[in-house]
Amino acid sequence: MLFVIADAVRDGLIGINTIGGAVAGAVAGFAVSELSGQALRRSSLVRRVLQSDSPLLIDDGKPVPSALFRASISLPELRQIARREGFEDLGEVQTAILNTNGMVTLLGRS
């Protein structure tokens, strides 16, 4: 949402839109953000539709192909992420979770 507001303000400042258009865009962006936040807090249905659970990319030590496909992460990319986190092989990883911020959390086997 921040990018939408910033884009509207930027366009107003560089002359693509009028300053009034930039202000209207920013106000509309803040309004949509606030309304969606209230809807998420008040409605379990809206929460289920708009917020997804963090998918398991590795479950019980095994890659989950459907989750990798939905996340657009290839198996070589997942191996690279694991190596960066100190795991030499995916077999050392018990669980890998794709967080909502795009980062992957890896939990090793005990």
C-alpha positions in Angstrom: 0.0 0.0 0.0 2.9 2.3 0.8 4.1 2.0 -2.8 0.7 3.1 -4.2 0.7 6.1 -2.0 4.3 7.0 -2.8 3.6 6.6 -6.5 0.6 9.0 -6.4 2.5 11.6 -4.5 5.6 11.3 -6.8 3.4 11.7 -9.9 1.9 14.9 -8.3 5.3 16.3 -7.5 6.9 15.7 -10.9 3.9 17.0 -12.8 2.3 13.9 -14.2 -0.8 14.6 -12.2 -1.9 17.7 -10.4 -1.0 18.2 -6.7 -4.8 17.7 -6.0 -4.7 14.4 -7.8 -1.7 13.3 -5.7 -3.4 14.3 -2.5 -6.6 12.4 -3.6 -4.5 9.3 -4.4 -2.8 9.4 -1.1 -6.0 9.9 0.9 -7.7 7.1 -1.1 -4.7 4.8 -0.4 -4.8 5.6 3.4 -8.6 5.0 3.4 -8.3 1.6 1.7 -5.5 0.6 4.0 -7.5 1.6 7.1 -10.7 -0.1 5.9 -8.9 -3.4 5.0 -7.2 -3.3 8.4 -10.5 -3.0 10.2 -12.1 -5.7 8.1 -9.2 -8.0 8.9 -9.6 -7.4 12.6 -13.4 -7.8 12.7 -14.1 -10.6 10.3 -12.7 -14.1 10.4 -13.9 -14.7 6.8 -12.0 -11.7 5.5 -8.9 -13.0 7.4 -9.1 -16.4 5.8 -9.6 -14.9 2.3 -6.9 -12.2 2.5 -4.3 -13.9 4.7 -2.8 -17.2 3.9 -0.8 -19.5 6.1 2.9 -19.7 5.6 3.4 -22.7 3.3 5.7 -25.5 4.3 8.4 -25.9 1.6 10.0 -28.8 3.4 7.8 -31.0 5.6 9.4 -33.8 7.7 12.6 -33.5 5.8 11.0 -33.8 2.3 10.5 -31.0 -0.2 6.8 -30.3 -1.0 6.7 -29.9 -4.8 3.3 -28.2 -4.9 4.3 -25.6 -2.3 7.6 -24.9 -4.2 5.6 -24.5 -7.4 3.2 -22.1 -5.9 6.0 -20.1 -4.3 8.0 -20.1 -7.6 11.0 -21.6 -5.9 13.0 -24.3 -7.7 14.7 -27.2 -5.9 18.1 -25.8 -6.8 17.1 -22.4 -5.3 15.9 -24.2 -2.1 19.2 -26.0 -1.9 21.0 -22.7 -2.2 18.9 -21.1 0.5 19.7 -24.1 2.8 23.5 -23.8 2.1 23.3 -20.1 2.9 21.8 -20.9 6.2 24.5 -23.5 7.0 22.8 -26.7 5.9 25.0 -28.8 3.5 22.1 -30.9 2.3 18.3 -30.6 2.3 18.2 -33.9 4.3 19.5 -31.9 7.3 16.4 -29.7 7.2 13.3 -30.9 9.1 11.0 -28.0 8.1 11.3 -25.0 5.8 8.6 -22.3 6.0 8.0 -19.5 3.5 7.2 -16.4 5.6 4.9 -13.7 4.4 7.9 -11.3 4.0 9.4 -13.7 1.4 12.1 -15.0 3.7 12.5 -18.8 4.2 12.9 -20.1 7.8 14.7 -23.4 8.0 14.6 -25.7 11.1 17.1 -28.4 11.4 16.6 -32.0 12.5 17.1 -32.5 16.2 
